[in-house]
Amino acid sequence: MAKGKTLAIILAVCAGHGVLLIVSCAGLLFMGYKNTDAAVSPRVDLMFEAIDQGTFAETYDTETTQEFRDVATKEQYAALGDSIAARLGGLKSKTLQG
C-alpha cells in the first residue's frame, strides 16, 4: 500500500473519531442543559413568587447554602430581593431576550 493511501486512511479515521467526539459532547451538553433547566426552573419560580409576595427574606434559611450564609447576612439577602424587585419587577417570562 502506498504511503499516500495509508496516510489518507489514517486521516479519515481520525476525522471520523473527531466528528464522533464532537457529536457526543454536544449531546451530553444538551442533556445536561435540559436536566438543569428542569431542576432549577421551579426554584426560580418560587424565588420570584417570594419576591412578589414580599417574603423573599424568609427564603434565606431554606434556599441558600451554608457557604452563602457565611458571607452574606439575612439583611443583605433581603436587600438583594428588594434590588431584584426594583430593577426587574415581577417575573413575566424566563426566556432570554436581546
N, CA, C and O of each residue as an XYZ file, in Angstrom:
392
protein
N       0.850     -1.174      0.000
C       0.000      0.000      0.000
C       0.895      1.236      0.000
O       1.905      1.274      0.702
N       0.542      2.198     -0.750
C       1.338      3.413     -0.873
C       1.212      4.256      0.381
O       0.213      4.193      1.098
N       2.253      5.053      0.632
C       2.254      5.919      1.808
C       1.086      6.905      1.771
O       0.483      7.194      2.805
N       0.770      7.414      0.599
C      -0.329      8.370      0.457
C      -1.667      7.771      0.824
O      -2.488      8.425      1.468
N      -1.895      6.535      0.421
C      -3.157      5.853      0.730
C      -3.254      5.575      2.232
O      -4.313      5.752      2.834
N      -2.168      5.147      2.819
C      -2.142      4.864      4.255
C      -2.410      6.143      5.040
O      -3.191      6.144      5.992
N      -1.773      7.206      4.645
C      -1.976      8.493      5.311
C      -3.424      8.955      5.176
O      -3.991      9.477      6.136
N      -4.029      8.776      4.012
C      -5.421      9.161      3.792
C      -6.353      8.353      4.688
O      -7.308      8.903      5.235
N      -6.090      7.058      4.848
C      -6.925      6.218      5.720
C      -6.800      6.668      7.164
O      -7.799      6.771      7.875
N      -5.582      6.936      7.599
C      -5.363      7.382      8.981
C      -6.072      8.717      9.222
O      -6.721      8.891     10.254
N      -5.959      9.647      8.297
C      -6.633     10.936      8.449
C      -8.150     10.779      8.462
O      -8.835     11.456      9.228
N      -8.678      9.895      7.623
C     -10.123      9.659      7.589
C     -10.611      9.077      8.916
O     -11.659      9.476      9.423
N      -9.859      8.142      9.471
C     -10.231      7.542     10.755
C     -10.179      8.593     11.861
O     -11.082      8.659     12.695
N      -9.126      9.417     11.874
C      -9.022     10.477     12.884
C     -10.162     11.484     12.741
O     -10.732     11.927     13.738
N     -10.491     11.842     11.514
C     -11.589     12.770     11.286
C     -12.914     12.169     11.762
O     -13.727     12.865     12.370
N     -13.131     10.895     11.493
C     -14.346     10.213     11.951
C     -14.447     10.205     13.463
O     -15.516     10.449     14.021
N     -13.324      9.922     14.132
C     -13.310      9.953     15.597
C     -13.574     11.362     16.121
O     -14.264     11.536     17.126
N     -13.027     12.361     15.444
C     -13.252     13.747     15.854
C     -14.714     14.140     15.749
O     -15.260     14.772     16.654
N     -15.343     13.768     14.652
C     -16.765     14.071     14.470
C     -17.594     13.353     15.529
O     -18.512     13.939     16.102
N     -17.277     12.104     15.788
C     -17.995     11.335     16.811
C     -17.839     11.976     18.186
O     -18.798     12.043     18.955
N     -16.640     12.444     18.497
C     -16.391     13.103     19.775
C     -17.206     14.396     19.894
O     -17.801     14.664     20.938
N     -17.228     15.177     18.844
C     -17.979     16.441     18.862
C     -19.474     16.186     19.029
O     -20.131     16.866     19.816
N     -20.012     15.226     18.306
C     -21.440     14.905     18.411
C     -21.771     14.387     19.811
O     -22.808     14.737     20.374
N     -20.901     13.565     20.365
C     -21.128     13.035     21.717
C     -21.122     14.153     22.748
O     -21.989     14.196     23.621
N     -20.161     15.048     22.657
C     -20.099     16.167     23.597
C     -21.320     17.078     23.469
O     -21.871     17.528     24.474
N     -21.735     17.343     22.250
C     -22.911     18.183     22.042
C     -24.150     17.534     22.654
O     -24.971     18.211     23.273
N     -24.279     16.231     22.478
C     -25.414     15.525     23.066
C     -25.399     15.577     24.581
O     -26.439     15.789     25.205
N     -24.237     15.386     25.176
C     -24.127     15.443     26.633
C     -24.420     16.845     27.158
O     -25.082     16.996     28.185
N     -23.936     17.863     26.465
C     -24.224     19.232     26.882
C     -25.718     19.535     26.797
O     -26.271     20.186     27.683
N     -26.363     19.072     25.747
C     -27.794     19.299     25.590
C     -28.577     18.610     26.702
O     -29.481     19.203     27.290
N     -28.228     17.362     26.989
C     -28.918     16.629     28.056
C     -28.691     17.302     29.415
O     -29.609     17.390     30.230
N     -27.476     17.769     29.649
C     -27.189     18.472     30.892
C     -27.995     19.751     31.016
O     -28.499     20.073     32.092
N     -28.114     20.474     29.924
C     -28.905     21.699     29.928
C     -30.362     21.405     30.249
O     -30.969     22.096     31.067
N     -30.924     20.389     29.612
C     -32.329     20.049     29.841
C     -32.560     19.623     31.290
O     -33.541     20.037     31.908
N     -31.663     18.797     31.838
C     -31.818     18.338     33.218
C     -31.669     19.490     34.206
O     -32.395     19.559     35.198
N     -30.736     20.386     33.939
C     -30.532     21.526     34.819
C     -31.745     22.446     34.779
O     -32.193     22.929     35.819
N     -32.274     22.690     33.594
C     -33.448     23.546     33.469
C     -34.629     22.968     34.238
O     -35.362     23.708     34.893
N     -34.819     21.660     34.166
C     -35.929     21.022     34.870
C     -35.758     21.119     36.385
O     -36.745     21.218     37.114
N     -34.522     21.092     36.860
C     -34.279     21.156     38.297
C     -34.317     22.586     38.828
O     -34.781     22.818     39.944
N     -33.842     23.530     38.052
C     -33.696     24.906     38.523
C     -34.947     25.749     38.286
O     -35.264     26.616     39.100
N     -35.644     25.515     37.212
C     -36.775     26.351     36.838
C     -37.831     26.493     37.939
O     -38.272     27.611     38.205
N     -38.254     25.401     38.588
C     -39.248     25.568     39.659
C     -38.724     26.401     40.832
O     -39.490     27.121     41.473
N     -37.437     26.306     41.110
C     -36.871     27.088     42.217
C     -36.823     28.566     41.862
O     -37.055     29.420     42.718
N     -36.528     28.871     40.614
C     -36.548     30.268     40.171
C     -37.969     30.822     40.297
O     -38.162     31.952     40.745
N     -38.952     30.025     39.903
C     -40.351     30.453     40.039
C     -40.689     30.761     41.495
O     -41.336     31.766     41.787
N     -40.252     29.898     42.403
C     -40.525     30.116     43.827
C     -39.850     31.376     44.343
O     -40.432     32.116     45.135
N     -38.631     31.621     43.899
C     -37.915     32.814     44.358
C     -38.609     34.084     43.871
O     -38.775     35.033     44.638
N     -39.016     34.109     42.598
C     -39.709     35.299     42.098
C     -41.082     35.447     42.742
O     -41.547     36.567     42.954
N     -41.725     34.350     43.048
C     -43.012     34.427     43.753
C     -42.807     35.029     45.141
O     -43.607     35.853     45.585
N     -41.745     34.623     45.823
C     -41.437     35.177     47.142
C     -41.119     36.667     47.045
O     -41.504     37.441     47.922
N     -40.420     37.072     45.987
C     -40.130     38.496     45.790
C     -41.427     39.259     45.589
O     -41.618     40.324     46.176
N     -42.331     38.721     44.756
C     -43.612     39.390     44.504
C     -44.457     39.506     45.761
O     -45.160     40.498     45.952
N     -44.391     38.495     46.620
C     -45.208     38.484     47.837
C     -44.538     39.193     49.008
O     -45.141     39.346     50.070
N     -43.292     39.625     48.818
C     -42.577     40.304     49.891
C     -42.047     39.357     50.954
O     -41.758     39.785     52.072
N     -41.913     38.075     50.624
C     -41.431     37.089     51.603
C     -40.052     36.536     51.215
O     -39.673     35.449     51.649
N     -39.317     37.278     50.408
C     -38.015     36.801     49.929
C     -37.051     36.543     51.081
O     -36.320     35.553     51.055
N     -37.032     37.406     52.087
C     -36.104     37.253     53.213
C     -36.343     35.936     53.960
O     -35.417     35.384     54.553
N     -37.570     35.438     53.933
C     -37.884     34.187     54.628
C     -37.258     32.973     53.947
O     -37.189     31.900     54.547
N     -36.803     33.125     52.706
C     -36.180     32.002     51.993
C     -34.687     31.894     52.293
O     -34.017     31.001     51.775
N     -34.168     32.778     53.110
C     -32.735     32.796     53.424
C     -32.262     31.462     54.000
O     -31.225     30.943     53.589
N     -33.009     30.913     54.939
C     -32.589     29.664     55.587
C     -32.852     28.428     54.736
O     -32.152     27.425     54.880
N     -33.838     28.479     53.861
C     -34.221     27.281     53.111
C     -33.649     27.215     51.698
O     -33.442     26.122     51.171
N     -33.392     28.355     51.080
C     -32.982     28.361     49.674
C     -31.527     28.769     49.456
O     -31.102     28.931     48.312
N     -30.773     28.933     50.512
C     -29.362     29.281     50.368
C     -28.497     28.203     51.002
O     -28.951     27.429     51.844
N     -27.247     28.173     50.579
C     -26.306     27.197     51.144
C     -25.598     27.795     52.351
O     -25.630     29.004     52.578
N     -24.967     26.931     53.109
C     -24.212     27.396     54.268
C     -23.067     28.316     53.832
O     -22.762     29.292     54.516
N     -22.446     28.012     52.715
C     -21.364     28.853     52.213
C     -21.869     30.271     51.918
O     -21.179     31.252     52.198
N     -23.064     30.367     51.357
C     -23.656     31.674     51.082
C     -23.947     32.401     52.384
O     -23.649     33.588     52.517
N     -24.531     31.689     53.348
C     -24.869     32.315     54.625
C     -23.624     32.745     55.395
O     -23.695     33.650     56.228
N     -22.488     32.109     55.127
C     -21.236     32.502     55.781
C     -20.738     33.861     55.295
O     -20.027     34.552     56.025
N     -21.100     34.253     54.079
C     -20.582     35.514     53.528
C     -21.641     36.590     53.367
O     -21.301     37.746     53.113
N     -22.923     36.244     53.509
C     -23.988     37.237     53.351
C     -24.982     37.106     54.502
O     -25.429     36.009     54.835
N     -25.312     38.232     55.091
C     -26.286     38.228     56.181
C     -27.700     38.165     55.608
O     -27.919     38.340     54.409
N     -28.649     37.909     56.503
C     -30.046     37.863     56.075
C     -30.498     39.232     55.562
O     -31.316     39.319     54.647
N     -29.965     40.288     56.151
C     -30.319     41.639     55.714
C     -29.782     41.911     54.308
O     -30.464     42.525     53.487
N     -28.564     41.454     54.035
C     -28.001     41.621     52.696
C     -28.812     40.818     51.669
O     -29.048     41.277     50.552
N     -29.225     39.632     52.064
C     -30.037     38.782     51.197
C     -31.381     39.449     50.906
O     -31.850     39.447     49.767
N     -31.994     40.017     51.941
C     -33.273     40.716     51.759
C     -33.087     41.919     50.837
O     -33.955     42.209     50.013
N     -31.966     42.616     50.969
C     -31.679     43.757     50.098
C     -31.514     43.297     48.647
O     -31.896     44.014     47.722
N     -30.952     42.112     48.448
C     -30.836     41.553     47.102
C     -32.219     41.337     46.495
O     -32.446     41.671     45.332
N     -33.134     40.786     47.267
C     -34.509     40.600     46.797
C     -35.180     41.915     46.459
O     -35.892     42.018     45.460
N     -34.953     42.929     47.297
C     -35.513     44.253     47.023
C     -34.935     44.838     45.740
O     -35.649     45.451     44.947
N     -33.641     44.641     45.547
C     -32.981     45.139     44.334
C     -33.522     44.450     43.087
O     -33.764     45.102     42.071
N     -33.712     43.138     43.160
C     -34.279     42.400     42.025
C     -35.678     42.911     41.714
O     -36.019     43.131     40.552
N     -36.487     43.100     42.751
C     -37.854     43.586     42.549
C     -37.857     44.981     41.928
O     -38.675     45.274     41.056
N     -36.947     45.834     42.377
C     -36.905     47.212     41.866
C     -36.402     47.261     40.427
O     -36.918     48.035     39.620
N     -35.419     46.459     40.102
C     -34.816     46.526     38.767
C     -35.546     45.692     37.724
O     -35.656     46.093     36.565
N     -36.049     44.517     38.143
C     -36.665     43.615     37.173
C     -38.182     43.593     37.223
O     -38.837     43.293     36.225
N     -38.737     43.908     38.375
C     -40.182     43.810     38.522
C     -40.607     42.356     38.655
O     -39.785     41.488     38.950
N     -41.884     42.092     38.439
C     -42.406     40.735     38.552
C     -41.930     39.850     37.400
O     -41.614     40.332     36.312
N     -41.887     38.575     37.661
C     -41.464     37.615     36.638
C     -42.584     37.456     35.615
O     -43.706     37.079     35.953
N     -42.258     37.748     34.367
C     -43.220     37.570     33.273
C     -42.825     36.387     32.409
O     -43.675     35.633     31.937
N     -41.528     36.236     32.209
C     -41.026     35.160     31.360
C     -39.566     34.907     31.719
O     -38.839     35.824     32.100
N     -39.154     33.661     31.591
C     -37.764     33.319     31.850
C     -36.985     33.094     30.572
O     -35.867     32.579     30.604
N     -37.566     33.476     29.449
C     -36.858     33.316     28.189
C     -35.915     34.486     27.982
O     -36.198     35.613     28.389
N     -34.792     34.202     27.344
C     -33.776     35.213     27.088
C     -34.241     36.132     25.966
O     -34.694     35.674     24.916
N     -34.124     37.412     26.200
C     -34.479     38.386     25.180
C     -33.303     39.317     24.979
O     -32.620     39.690     25.932
N     -33.075     39.688     23.731
C     -31.928     40.554     23.451
C     -32.354     41.908     22.968
O     -31.508     42.757     22.687
